[in-house]
Amino acid sequence: MIPSGIPPRVYTARQAVQLAKSALVGTRFQTGLAVRSVAGLRFGACSACQAQRLFSTTPAAQLRDIFPAKDTPHIKTTKPAWPHQGYTMDEMLAVTPAHRKPQGFTDWAAWKFVRIARFWMDIATGVGREQQVDKRNPTTAVVASKPLTEAQWLVRFVFLESIAGVPGMVGGMLRHLNSLRRMKRDNGWIETLLEESFNERMHLLTFMKMCEPGWFMKTVLIGAQGVFFNALFVAYLLSPRIVHRFVGYLEEEAVHTYTRVLHEIDGGHLPRWTDPKFTVPDIAVQYWDMPEGHRTMKDLILYIRADEACHRGVNHTLGNLDQKEDPNPFVSEFKDRETPKPALKGTGYERAEVI
């Protein structure tokens, strides 16, 4: 992992740390060698880098730009198709972990699928027992005996966001095709789902500016995306409501993840990200329109957590609605109330509240 904005000594590109170098599950640490292996992903510099560090801190200027801007004769810049709506600091700080208790077998099944995915994610990223939170409150407890490292967090971020961008695209695509076949309006669902997918992709692109996955990580993501996309495709055809409930539970995990990161940043357990010289990538500054003086890693996580809280509330709410006839309440104009704010409603709105 190579965090941007911290300018220590410069090494060659070969010496820069790379994700995904081995296929060992777990964590290894040897005194004198700055190596961290997480689920087959080694973080560290080569033997020439004997400093006691978990991963290289090569300046961002020395990194290969994974997605450089294409230079053309006439185009200066290309703005996001969906500009971010923005949040106030109070709105971001008001976000808290929450859990919607399963109601019925289908909710229970969706919840269990998410728990199984979380179990394997912990194994894949080398999270030991002492790094796990209270299992009795897995989506609300944020305190563990031992914190994760910056390297472990970045692996989780990259994997989580590469998967989280799939459901919105699948749902939006299928609803779009259904609208064409039935020759009927979709009542605002399509754009919200596609925007959710776009937003998750922006999270991924932001974290990709802070690390560079290796071949193993990329291979794992290709396989995971192929399985996840096709499974969701079939599931959404059979029961869109169950898929939205599943995504709601998945986003509960995302909110929990970023809340725990904030807790560990505040506790001083992630020194790389609290270094005054650390700066967030420009792509994040532009997308979230982050104001001067509020461009730390903590600020970035606050923005991303608020996004995940929105997706959590949206999907839990959509899972409560009539999938064929009800309009999307989050893009509707109400007769007697303001538009619902999903970020602050962790368990989602019941149908009677918004329809």
Buried (B, 14 or more C-beta within 10 A) or exposed (E): BBBBBBEEEEBEEEBBBBBBBBEBBEBBEEEEBBBBBBBBBBBBBBEEBEEEBBBBBBBBEBBEEEEEEEEEEEEEEEEEEBEBEEBEEEBBEBBEBBBBEBEEEBBEBBBEBBBEBBEEBBEBBBBEEEBBBEEEEBBBBBEBEEBBBBBBBBBBBBBBBBBBBBBBBBBBBBBBEBBEEEEEEBBBBBBBBBBBBBBBBBBBBBBBBBBBBBEBBEEBBEEBBEEBBEBBBEBBEEBBBBBBBBBBBBBBBBBBBBBBBBBBBEEEBBEBBBBEEBBBBEBBBBBBEBEEEBBBBBBBBBBBBBBBBBBBBBBBBBBBBEBEEBBBBBEBEEEEEEEBBBBBBBBBBEBEEBB
